[in-house]
Amino acid sequence: MALVSNFNSLKAQDVNEVLEKIQFFYENIKTLKTNFIQETIFLDGSKEIRTGKLLIKKPGKFRWEYEKPERFLIISDGVKVFVYYPKEKEVLIYPSGKMISSQLALGFMNGRGSIKKDLKLESYEILSKNTWRISFLPLKKDPHIEKIVLTVNLDTGEVKEFYFINTVGEKIKIVFKNLEYNLNLENSLFAFVPPRDSKIVNVYQEK
């Protein structure tokens, strides 16, 4: 199901208009479902490829379901974020908004952020008539994120690819495939109860 926004009749004449189009698109969807391919390039030049599925439901709920090569979950119920490694039988628990990573930097997609308020525009590149690549820096100095790069479809305002550089220098690229919007996603998909035999680690404590 493709979402057609009222911005489709506009031609993007400057980068601010493109940013508004992206924000408008994600403000007007309720859910998102997609497959993804994640490539990480480490400092020694080695690469790691992971694949899986992503579900988002506003406000603040998401489910990153990693399938290959190792299965693990990152789930937010809107209050807490659970990272579950079934092989190690370990669960990490973060208060929502405290965990900063490539999975959580897209706050404007899950209804918990604004692309213009949370990120600082660095540069942009016109790849084709309908595709732009836009680079951002954190609005404030961040201990985890150095740069975020989005590849955007101008016809819709949707993000097709997400490129992330952390402060260690690792490069992470996430490509979204088979994007679907406004599906009926049950809240149970975003709920997580740690298995009884799992080790639970509370990474941050609420203040």
C-alpha positions as CSV (number, residue, x, y, z in Angstrom):
1,M,0.0,0.0,0.0
2,A,1.6,3.2,-1.1
3,L,1.0,6.5,0.7
4,V,0.3,9.5,-1.6
5,S,0.9,12.8,0.0
6,N,-0.5,16.2,-0.9
7,F,3.1,17.3,-1.6
8,N,3.3,15.1,-4.7
9,S,2.1,18.0,-6.9
10,L,5.1,20.2,-5.7
11,K,8.5,20.3,-7.2
12,A,11.3,20.3,-4.6
13,Q,13.1,23.6,-5.3
14,D,15.2,23.8,-2.2
15,V,16.4,21.5,0.6
16,N,14.0,23.0,3.1
17,E,11.1,22.0,1.0
18,V,12.5,18.4,0.8
19,L,12.8,18.3,4.6
20,E,9.3,19.5,5.0
21,K,8.1,16.8,2.6
22,I,9.9,14.1,4.5
23,Q,8.4,15.3,7.8
24,F,4.9,15.6,6.3
25,F,5.1,12.1,5.0
26,Y,6.0,10.5,8.3
27,E,3.6,12.7,10.3
28,N,0.8,11.3,8.1
29,I,1.4,7.6,8.5
30,K,0.4,5.5,11.5
31,T,2.3,2.3,10.9
32,L,5.2,1.1,8.7
33,K,6.3,-2.4,7.7
34,T,9.5,-3.2,5.7
35,N,12.3,-5.7,5.2
36,F,15.8,-4.4,5.6
37,I,19.4,-5.2,4.7
38,Q,22.0,-3.8,7.2
39,E,25.6,-3.6,6.3
40,T,28.2,-2.6,8.9
41,I,31.8,-1.7,7.9
42,F,34.2,-2.0,10.9
43,L,37.4,0.0,11.4
44,D,39.5,-2.9,10.2
45,G,37.6,-2.9,6.9
46,S,35.7,-6.1,7.6
47,K,32.0,-6.2,6.8
48,E,28.9,-7.7,8.4
49,I,25.6,-8.1,6.6
50,R,22.3,-8.6,8.6
51,T,18.8,-8.9,7.3
52,G,15.4,-8.8,8.9
53,K,12.1,-7.0,9.3
54,L,11.1,-3.6,10.8
55,L,7.7,-2.7,12.2
56,I,6.8,0.8,13.5
57,K,3.6,1.9,15.1
58,K,3.1,5.4,16.4
59,P,3.8,6.8,18.9
60,G,7.2,5.3,19.8
61,K,6.6,1.6,19.2
62,F,8.9,-0.4,16.9
63,R,10.2,-3.9,16.4
64,W,13.6,-4.6,14.7
65,E,13.5,-8.3,14.0
66,Y,17.0,-9.5,12.9
67,E,16.9,-12.9,11.2
68,K,20.3,-13.5,9.6
69,P,23.0,-14.4,10.3
70,E,22.0,-14.3,14.0
71,R,18.4,-13.9,15.4
72,F,17.8,-11.1,17.9
73,L,15.1,-8.5,18.6
74,I,15.0,-4.8,19.4
75,I,11.5,-3.9,20.6
76,S,10.0,-0.7,22.0
77,D,6.6,-0.7,23.7
78,G,6.7,3.1,23.8
79,V,8.0,3.1,27.4
80,K,11.0,0.7,27.4
81,V,13.3,-0.7,24.8
82,F,14.2,-4.4,25.0
83,V,17.1,-6.0,23.2
84,Y,16.9,-9.8,23.3
85,Y,19.6,-12.2,22.3
86,P,18.1,-15.7,22.3
87,K,21.4,-17.5,21.8
88,E,23.0,-15.9,24.8
89,K,19.6,-15.8,26.7
90,E,20.2,-12.1,27.6
91,V,17.9,-9.2,27.7
92,L,19.0,-5.6,27.8
93,I,16.4,-3.1,29.0
94,Y,16.6,0.7,28.3
95,P,14.1,3.4,29.1
96,S,12.7,4.7,25.8
97,G,14.7,7.6,24.4
98,K,17.9,6.7,26.4
99,M,19.3,4.2,23.9
100,I,21.0,5.9,20.9
101,S,21.9,3.8,17.9
102,S,21.2,3.4,14.2
103,Q,17.9,1.8,15.0
104,L,16.7,4.7,17.2
105,A,18.1,7.7,15.3
106,L,15.1,7.8,13.0
107,G,12.8,9.4,15.6
108,F,10.9,11.3,12.9
109,M,9.7,7.9,11.5
110,N,8.2,6.6,14.7
111,G,6.5,9.8,15.8
112,R,9.0,10.7,18.5
113,G,11.0,13.3,16.7
114,S,11.3,15.9,14.0
115,I,13.9,15.8,11.2
116,K,14.3,19.6,11.3
117,K,14.4,20.0,15.1
118,D,16.6,16.9,16.0
119,L,19.1,17.0,13.2
120,K,21.4,19.7,11.6
121,L,21.6,19.8,7.9
122,E,25.2,19.4,6.6
123,S,24.9,18.9,2.9
124,Y,22.8,17.3,0.1
125,E,23.3,15.7,-3.2
126,I,20.8,15.3,-6.1
127,L,21.2,11.8,-7.4
128,S,18.4,11.9,-9.9
129,K,15.2,13.7,-10.7
130,N,13.4,11.9,-7.9
131,T,16.2,11.0,-5.5
132,W,18.2,13.1,-3.0
133,R,20.9,12.1,-0.6
134,I,20.9,14.3,2.5
135,S,23.6,14.4,5.2
136,F,22.9,15.5,8.8
137,L,24.9,16.1,12.0
138,P,23.4,15.8,15.5
139,L,21.9,19.1,16.6
140,K,24.0,18.7,19.8
141,K,27.2,16.9,20.3
142,D,26.3,13.2,20.7
143,P,28.5,10.5,22.3
144,H,27.3,7.9,19.7
145,I,26.3,9.5,16.4
146,E,28.7,11.4,14.2
147,K,26.6,11.7,11.0
148,I,23.4,10.5,9.5
149,V,22.7,10.3,5.7
150,L,19.3,9.7,4.2
151,T,18.4,8.7,0.6
152,V,15.0,10.0,-0.1
153,N,12.3,9.5,-2.7
154,L,11.0,13.0,-3.7
155,D,7.8,11.6,-5.2
156,T,6.6,10.5,-1.7
157,G,9.1,11.9,0.9
158,E,9.9,8.4,2.1
159,V,13.3,7.3,3.2
160,K,14.7,4.4,1.1
161,E,18.1,4.1,2.7
162,F,19.7,5.2,6.0
163,Y,23.5,5.6,6.4
164,F,24.9,6.1,9.8
165,I,28.4,6.8,11.1
166,N,29.1,6.4,14.8
167,T,31.7,8.2,16.8
168,V,34.0,5.1,16.7
169,G,34.1,5.4,12.9
170,E,32.0,2.4,12.1
171,K,29.7,2.8,9.1
172,I,26.2,1.3,9.0
173,K,24.0,1.3,6.0
174,I,20.3,0.2,6.2
175,V,18.4,-0.3,3.0
176,F,14.6,-0.7,3.2
177,K,12.7,-3.1,0.9
178,N,9.0,-3.6,0.3
179,L,7.8,-0.7,2.3
180,E,4.2,-0.8,3.4
181,Y,2.2,1.8,5.4
182,N,-0.9,2.1,7.5
183,L,-1.4,-1.6,8.0
184,N,-3.2,-2.9,11.1
185,L,-0.4,-3.9,13.4
186,E,-1.5,-5.3,16.8
187,N,0.1,-3.8,19.9
188,S,1.1,-7.4,20.9
189,L,3.8,-7.2,18.2
190,F,5.5,-4.5,20.3
191,A,5.2,-6.1,23.7
192,F,8.0,-8.2,25.2
193,V,8.1,-10.5,28.2
194,P,11.6,-11.7,29.0
195,P,11.9,-15.5,29.1
196,R,12.3,-16.9,32.6
197,D,15.7,-18.4,31.9
198,S,17.1,-15.1,30.5
199,K,19.7,-12.8,32.1
200,I,18.2,-9.3,32.5
201,V,20.4,-6.2,32.4
202,N,18.9,-2.8,33.1
203,V,21.3,-0.6,31.1
204,Y,20.0,2.7,32.3
205,Q,17.8,3.5,35.3
206,E,15.0,6.0,35.0
207,K,15.6,9.2,36.9
